[in-house]
């Protein structure tokens, strides 16, 4: 019989969880234990009542997330927060979460897998958070409009869309970088420009990044926060099924963002 702690131990080792200094709300690792054992695992991007309901409907009693239970920070356990916790207890559902470790992993990570989805081969890391490298970068020779089309087709499969910060006629992407999720900020755009990267692919970014990008000669492709963070949890479902022999499935719950 496999327990939630068994799966958490395996994932912590695979993802090198303790190596990362993450956002306080991430709280990477096993967030909620249960009586167990684990019969079936669901993986998803976000923690919500909809996610819990889908987990129950799929007959799963463990949930592996990218954005975990405490992503919004400390909150009173009343109203919706209480309702979600009650559902988890009522259906004996354990919860595990992995944020930056799952973004960064070279094999099952969001950044490396998104590169593969876009038919790109990464050769080096890009971008850091508290000393840990998160993103990836590489070289290619493809029109940026074609790369945007690939990003749009990928995003559309996950209920979203892709756009570029600005249009440069006949722009060719020669050096690119990827940071999934909220990967665009002034620092990442500046770092891209300083490293000679002409195309930065992210999930989303603040409005000012669209303004800043043309000034430094970097095209930013925004492919959707949700969409760009589906590859990792999809791969984790396959990992749990293949390596631990516990049935697992990815729950597609698009947010449109």
FILO-945569 format. One record per residue (C-alpha): residue in three letters; x, y, z. Coordinates in nm, 3 decimals. Example, Ala and Ser with C-alpha at 12.3 -4.5 7.8 and 13.67 -1.06 7.14 Angstrom:
FILO-945569
+------+---------+---------+---------+
! type !       X !       Y !       Z !
+------+---------+---------+---------+
!  ala !   1.230 !  -0.450 !   0.780 !
!  ser !   1.367 !  -0.106 !   0.714 !
+------+---------+---------+---------+
//
This chain:
FILO-945569
+------+---------+---------+---------+
! type !       X !       Y !       Z !
+------+---------+---------+---------+
!  unk !   0.000 !   0.000 !   0.000 !
!  unk !   0.135 !   0.342 !  -0.100 !
!  unk !   0.078 !   0.633 !   0.138 !
!  unk !   0.068 !   1.004 !   0.072 !
!  unk !   0.395 !   1.034 !   0.262 !
!  unk !   0.553 !   0.773 !   0.032 !
!  unk !   0.454 !   0.977 !  -0.274 !
!  unk !   0.564 !   1.302 !  -0.109 !
!  unk !   0.904 !   1.153 !  -0.023 !
!  unk !   0.949 !   1.037 !  -0.382 !
!  unk !   0.846 !   1.374 !  -0.530 !
!  unk !   1.057 !   1.573 !  -0.283 !
!  unk !   1.363 !   1.375 !  -0.388 !
!  unk !   1.283 !   1.393 !  -0.760 !
!  unk !   1.215 !   1.767 !  -0.757 !
!  unk !   1.487 !   1.853 !  -0.502 !
!  unk !   1.228 !   2.041 !  -0.302 !
!  unk !   1.457 !   2.149 !  -0.019 !
!  unk !   1.699 !   2.315 !  -0.261 !
!  unk !   1.456 !   2.597 !  -0.339 !
!  unk !   1.373 !   2.909 !  -0.141 !
!  unk !   1.023 !   2.971 !  -0.270 !
!  unk !   0.746 !   3.223 !  -0.207 !
!  unk !   0.607 !   3.186 !   0.149 !
!  unk !   0.264 !   3.078 !   0.024 !
!  unk !   0.409 !   2.797 !  -0.186 !
!  unk !   0.483 !   2.571 !   0.116 !
!  unk !   0.625 !   2.302 !  -0.111 !
!  unk !   0.575 !   1.940 !  -0.011 !
!  unk !   0.296 !   1.748 !   0.159 !
!  unk !   0.047 !   2.010 !   0.276 !
!  unk !  -0.232 !   1.783 !   0.405 !
!  unk !  -0.205 !   1.421 !   0.512 !
!  unk !  -0.492 !   1.169 !   0.521 !
!  unk !  -0.582 !   0.825 !   0.653 !
!  unk !  -0.492 !   0.661 !   0.320 !
!  unk !  -0.368 !   0.456 !   0.154 !
!  unk !  -0.358 !   0.636 !  -0.184 !
!  unk !  -0.587 !   0.471 !  -0.438 !
!  unk !  -0.562 !   0.722 !  -0.722 !
!  unk !  -0.386 !   1.057 !  -0.768 !
!  unk !  -0.514 !   1.372 !  -0.942 !
!  unk !  -0.280 !   1.650 !  -1.054 !
!  unk !  -0.384 !   2.006 !  -1.133 !
!  unk !  -0.245 !   2.357 !  -1.160 !
!  unk !  -0.460 !   2.536 !  -0.901 !
!  unk !  -0.629 !   2.471 !  -0.567 !
!  unk !  -1.000 !   2.550 !  -0.572 !
!  unk !  -1.337 !   2.401 !  -0.488 !
!  unk !  -1.368 !   2.310 !  -0.856 !
!  unk !  -1.040 !   2.120 !  -0.837 !
!  unk !  -1.148 !   1.933 !  -0.525 !
!  unk !  -1.484 !   1.844 !  -0.683 !
!  unk !  -1.307 !   1.715 !  -0.995 !
!  unk !  -1.072 !   1.512 !  -0.774 !
!  unk !  -1.370 !   1.353 !  -0.598 !
!  unk !  -1.549 !   1.286 !  -0.929 !
!  unk !  -1.236 !   1.113 !  -1.064 !
!  unk !  -1.223 !   0.882 !  -0.761 !
!  unk !  -0.889 !   1.021 !  -0.643 !
!  unk !  -0.784 !   1.060 !  -0.281 !
!  unk !  -0.458 !   1.251 !  -0.333 !
!  unk !  -0.416 !   1.582 !  -0.511 !
!  unk !  -0.083 !   1.710 !  -0.646 !
!  unk !  -0.081 !   2.082 !  -0.729 !
!  unk !   0.143 !   2.353 !  -0.869 !
!  unk !  -0.029 !   2.631 !  -0.670 !
!  unk !  -0.112 !   2.475 !  -0.334 !
!  unk !  -0.359 !   2.530 !  -0.052 !
!  unk !  -0.185 !   2.834 !   0.095 !
!  unk !  -0.099 !   3.022 !  -0.226 !
!  unk !  -0.310 !   3.319 !  -0.118 !
!  unk !  -0.141 !   3.338 !   0.220 !
!  unk !  -0.279 !   3.294 !   0.570 !
!  unk !  -0.657 !   3.312 !   0.589 !
!  unk !  -0.935 !   3.248 !   0.839 !
!  unk !  -1.093 !   2.904 !   0.800 !
!  unk !  -1.442 !   3.037 !   0.742 !
!  unk !  -1.671 !   3.049 !   0.439 !
!  unk !  -1.513 !   2.910 !   0.119 !
!  unk !  -1.184 !   2.827 !   0.297 !
!  unk !  -1.369 !   2.612 !   0.550 !
!  unk !  -1.584 !   2.449 !   0.280 !
!  unk !  -1.276 !   2.338 !   0.084 !
!  unk !  -1.107 !   2.196 !   0.392 !
!  unk !  -1.423 !   2.013 !   0.494 !
!  unk !  -1.445 !   1.849 !   0.150 !
!  unk !  -1.085 !   1.732 !   0.174 !
!  unk !  -1.142 !   1.577 !   0.517 !
!  unk !  -1.478 !   1.430 !   0.421 !
!  unk !  -1.328 !   1.250 !   0.121 !
!  unk !  -0.990 !   1.174 !   0.284 !
!  unk !  -0.791 !   1.365 !   0.021 !
!  unk !  -0.422 !   1.436 !   0.078 !
!  unk !  -0.263 !   1.744 !  -0.084 !
!  unk !   0.091 !   1.792 !  -0.212 !
!  unk !   0.222 !   2.106 !  -0.385 !
!  unk !   0.533 !   2.200 !  -0.581 !
!  unk !   0.590 !   2.548 !  -0.720 !
!  unk !   0.943 !   2.655 !  -0.821 !
!  unk !   1.084 !   2.300 !  -0.801 !
!  unk !   0.831 !   2.195 !  -1.063 !
!  unk !   0.899 !   2.500 !  -1.280 !
!  unk !   1.271 !   2.432 !  -1.281 !
!  unk !   1.313 !   2.056 !  -1.313 !
!  unk !   1.511 !   1.964 !  -1.626 !
!  unk !   1.294 !   1.663 !  -1.716 !
!  unk !   0.944 !   1.708 !  -1.572 !
!  unk !   0.956 !   2.085 !  -1.522 !
!  unk !   0.725 !   2.341 !  -1.680 !
!  unk !   1.001 !   2.542 !  -1.848 !
!  unk !   1.181 !   2.252 !  -2.016 !
!  unk !   0.858 !   2.082 !  -2.122 !
!  unk !   0.715 !   2.405 !  -2.265 !
!  unk !   1.030 !   2.438 !  -2.475 !
!  unk !   0.964 !   2.089 !  -2.610 !
!  unk !   0.601 !   2.180 !  -2.683 !
!  unk !   0.724 !   2.477 !  -2.887 !
!  unk !   0.976 !   2.261 !  -3.076 !
!  unk !   1.272 !   2.430 !  -2.908 !
!  unk !   1.580 !   2.268 !  -2.759 !
!  unk !   1.725 !   2.436 !  -2.452 !
!  unk !   2.098 !   2.442 !  -2.387 !
!  unk !   2.134 !   2.661 !  -2.077 !
!  unk !   1.939 !   2.796 !  -1.781 !
!  unk !   1.788 !   3.143 !  -1.758 !
!  unk !   1.653 !   3.348 !  -1.471 !
!  unk !   1.701 !   3.303 !  -1.098 !
!  unk !   1.492 !   3.326 !  -0.784 !
!  unk !   1.676 !   3.337 !  -0.452 !
!  unk !   1.978 !   3.169 !  -0.607 !
!  unk !   1.796 !   2.892 !  -0.794 !
!  unk !   1.784 !   2.886 !  -1.173 !
!  unk !   1.429 !   2.844 !  -1.293 !
!  unk !   1.402 !   2.908 !  -1.669 !
!  unk !   1.573 !   2.777 !  -1.979 !
!  unk !   1.720 !   2.928 !  -2.294 !
!  unk !   1.855 !   2.821 !  -2.631 !
!  unk !   1.911 !   2.911 !  -2.993 !
!  unk !   1.698 !   2.864 !  -3.301 !
!  unk !   1.627 !   3.026 !  -3.636 !
!  unk !   1.254 !   3.069 !  -3.681 !
!  unk !   1.035 !   3.367 !  -3.753 !
!  unk !   0.890 !   3.509 !  -3.437 !
!  unk !   0.546 !   3.500 !  -3.597 !
!  unk !   0.583 !   3.121 !  -3.637 !
!  unk !   0.693 !   3.089 !  -3.277 !
!  unk !   0.392 !   3.294 !  -3.170 !
!  unk !   0.168 !   3.064 !  -3.374 !
!  unk !   0.313 !   2.761 !  -3.196 !
!  unk !   0.255 !   2.928 !  -2.860 !
!  unk !  -0.102 !   3.012 !  -2.958 !
!  unk !  -0.178 !   2.654 !  -3.065 !
!  unk !  -0.036 !   2.527 !  -2.737 !
!  unk !  -0.233 !   2.779 !  -2.529 !
!  unk !  -0.554 !   2.706 !  -2.718 !
!  unk !  -0.532 !   2.340 !  -2.618 !
!  unk !  -0.556 !   2.461 !  -2.258 !
!  unk !  -0.837 !   2.711 !  -2.301 !
!  unk !  -0.619 !   3.018 !  -2.354 !
!  unk !  -0.443 !   3.220 !  -2.620 !
!  unk !  -0.103 !   3.375 !  -2.686 !
!  unk !   0.000 !   3.726 !  -2.781 !
!  unk !   0.321 !   3.918 !  -2.837 !
!  unk !   0.431 !   4.240 !  -2.668 !
!  unk !   0.470 !   4.402 !  -3.009 !
!  unk !   0.495 !   4.314 !  -3.375 !
!  unk !   0.822 !   4.352 !  -3.559 !
!  unk !   0.785 !   4.271 !  -3.931 !
!  unk !   1.016 !   3.990 !  -4.041 !
!  unk !   1.154 !   3.950 !  -3.688 !
!  unk !   1.352 !   3.627 !  -3.655 !
!  unk !   1.404 !   3.457 !  -3.320 !
!  unk !   1.764 !   3.348 !  -3.284 !
!  unk !   1.801 !   3.338 !  -2.906 !
!  unk !   1.506 !   3.267 !  -2.680 !
!  unk !   1.434 !   3.212 !  -2.312 !
!  unk !   1.139 !   3.068 !  -2.120 !
!  unk !   1.008 !   3.136 !  -1.771 !
!  unk !   0.659 !   2.992 !  -1.723 !
!  unk !   0.379 !   3.148 !  -1.520 !
!  unk !   0.431 !   3.510 !  -1.416 !
!  unk !   0.773 !   3.514 !  -1.581 !
!  unk !   0.778 !   3.863 !  -1.725 !
!  unk !   0.897 !   4.151 !  -1.512 !
!  unk !   1.145 !   4.432 !  -1.554 !
!  unk !   1.426 !   4.211 !  -1.424 !
!  unk !   1.367 !   3.921 !  -1.661 !
!  unk !   1.335 !   4.152 !  -1.962 !
!  unk !   1.653 !   4.337 !  -1.864 !
!  unk !   1.838 !   4.008 !  -1.814 !
!  unk !   1.718 !   3.885 !  -2.154 !
!  unk !   1.842 !   4.199 !  -2.326 !
!  unk !   2.179 !   4.186 !  -2.148 !
!  unk !   2.227 !   3.823 !  -2.254 !
!  unk !   2.139 !   3.890 !  -2.619 !
!  unk !   1.807 !   3.708 !  -2.602 !
!  unk !   1.565 !   3.850 !  -2.856 !
!  unk !   1.249 !   3.655 !  -2.759 !
!  unk !   1.126 !   3.588 !  -2.405 !
!  unk !   0.840 !   3.338 !  -2.365 !
!  unk !   0.635 !   3.359 !  -2.046 !
!  unk !   0.290 !   3.291 !  -1.912 !
!  unk !   0.199 !   3.647 !  -1.822 !
!  unk !   0.344 !   3.977 !  -1.706 !
!  unk !   0.241 !   4.323 !  -1.585 !
!  unk !   0.125 !   4.583 !  -1.837 !
!  unk !   0.450 !   4.776 !  -1.813 !
!  unk !   0.643 !   4.480 !  -1.955 !
!  unk !   0.462 !   4.527 !  -2.285 !
!  unk !   0.582 !   4.888 !  -2.279 !
!  unk !   0.938 !   4.806 !  -2.171 !
!  unk !   1.005 !   4.521 !  -2.412 !
!  unk !   1.032 !   4.721 !  -2.738 !
!  unk !   1.265 !   4.972 !  -2.572 !
!  unk !   1.528 !   4.704 !  -2.508 !
!  unk !   1.473 !   4.507 !  -2.828 !
!  unk !   1.308 !   4.199 !  -2.674 !
!  unk !   0.981 !   4.049 !  -2.800 !
!  unk !   0.780 !   3.896 !  -2.516 !
!  unk !   0.538 !   3.616 !  -2.600 !
!  unk !   0.268 !   3.577 !  -2.336 !
!  unk !   0.127 !   3.224 !  -2.365 !
!  unk !  -0.098 !   3.220 !  -2.057 !
!  unk !  -0.018 !   3.158 !  -1.691 !
!  unk !  -0.239 !   2.852 !  -1.663 !
!  unk !  -0.140 !   2.698 !  -1.997 !
!  unk !   0.234 !   2.730 !  -1.943 !
!  unk !   0.209 !   2.554 !  -1.607 !
!  unk !   0.014 !   2.250 !  -1.726 !
!  unk !   0.313 !   2.051 !  -1.862 !
!  unk !   0.471 !   1.988 !  -1.522 !
!  unk !   0.165 !   1.854 !  -1.343 !
!  unk !   0.080 !   1.643 !  -1.649 !
!  unk !   0.428 !   1.492 !  -1.638 !
!  unk !   0.400 !   1.430 !  -1.262 !
!  unk !   0.083 !   1.225 !  -1.318 !
!  unk !   0.275 !   1.012 !  -1.568 !
!  unk !   0.569 !   0.987 !  -1.328 !
!  unk !   0.353 !   0.864 !  -1.040 !
!  unk !   0.179 !   0.609 !  -1.261 !
!  unk !   0.496 !   0.485 !  -1.426 !
!  unk !   0.741 !   0.485 !  -1.136 !
!  unk !   0.519 !   0.424 !  -0.834 !
!  unk !   0.246 !   0.216 !  -0.997 !
!  unk !  -0.033 !   0.433 !  -0.853 !
!  unk !  -0.299 !   0.537 !  -1.108 !
!  unk !  -0.279 !   0.912 !  -1.170 !
!  unk !  -0.440 !   1.162 !  -1.402 !
!  unk !  -0.415 !   1.530 !  -1.488 !
!  unk !  -0.731 !   1.735 !  -1.433 !
!  unk !  -0.772 !   2.001 !  -1.704 !
!  unk !  -0.940 !   2.301 !  -1.540 !
!  unk !  -0.855 !   2.604 !  -1.759 !
!  unk !  -0.879 !   2.951 !  -1.611 !
!  unk !  -0.843 !   3.139 !  -1.940 !
!  unk !  -0.555 !   3.338 !  -1.791 !
+------+---------+---------+---------+
//
